[in-house]
Amino acid sequence: MSASEYLVKDLRRTRDLLGLTQEAWAGRVHFSAKHVGAVERGERAALPDYLTAVDRAFGTTFMEFYRKFVMGELTPIWYRPFFESEGRASLLRVYQPLLVPGILQTEAYARAVLAGYRVHPDAVDGMVATRLGRQEILYRRPDPCQLVAVVDEGVLHRQVGDATVMRDQLKALVTVCEHPNVRVQVVPFGAGVYAGLDGPMVLATVDGRSVGFLEGHLKGHVVESPDATADLEGAWEAIRDYALPGNQSLELIMRTAEKWT
């Protein structure tokens, strides 16, 4: 039995032990009975927002189990070497020239990305759940991860899904920056050619040291040697030099979001 299957089974078992119908359980967690039923039948993934609501309502620890076992199981093999470093990071520095960084994607945007990658439909729910679950580190207490994400302006204009998906995603970027530990900056088209066009990169600060990650077509590459991570940090600073300040970046994102109608 997989970790995700065990999680669903334990959700059903907990509801039965409490003597609650799906309707009564739904009322306590503020989700629809239809949603509860779909999760328990395995037709819908148990996503972090649902598990957090269950934990809050019943004092359970489903989200802890999800973090420790389900996320690792559903994470793509090529990302697993970096997954633990990301989860333990006190600071993440992310650069993406083509797409909204995974850790900031909405569910609809993530599904559209995976559809474009031609991921098998049976795997999509699990991958989306994992992608959304990664966002938990931004809201953990008492030490939320600091995130600085830099994207190329092209990310705001590259259509992923329909216009509504794009508008909601760009507005979500602005909303997440209301948290003091999150900053999103944009490199404008006017910057011309710059080092970041070589491809995406991530730098995680873990226990005072940097761990880098470079994405590839078939697999990712973890960078840990001090000399190599120093080179990545230099590249990161060079990229960020081209980015607009935070407020100007958010204004640009909002203006672009309004164009997606």
Secondary structure, 3 states (H helix, E strand, C coil): CCHHHHHHHHHHHHHHHCCCCHHHHHHHHCCCHHHHHHHHCCCCCCCHHHHHHHHHHHCCCHHHHHHHHHHHHHCCHHHHHHHHHHHHCCEEEEEECCCCCHHHCCHHHHHHHHHHCCCCHHHHHHHHHHHHHHHHHHCCCCCCCEEEEEEECHHHHCCCCCHHHHHHHHHHHHHHCCCCCEEEEEECHHHCCCHHHHCCEEEEEECCEEEEEECCCCCCEEECCHHHHHHHHHHHHHHHHCCCCHHHHHHHHHHHHHHCC
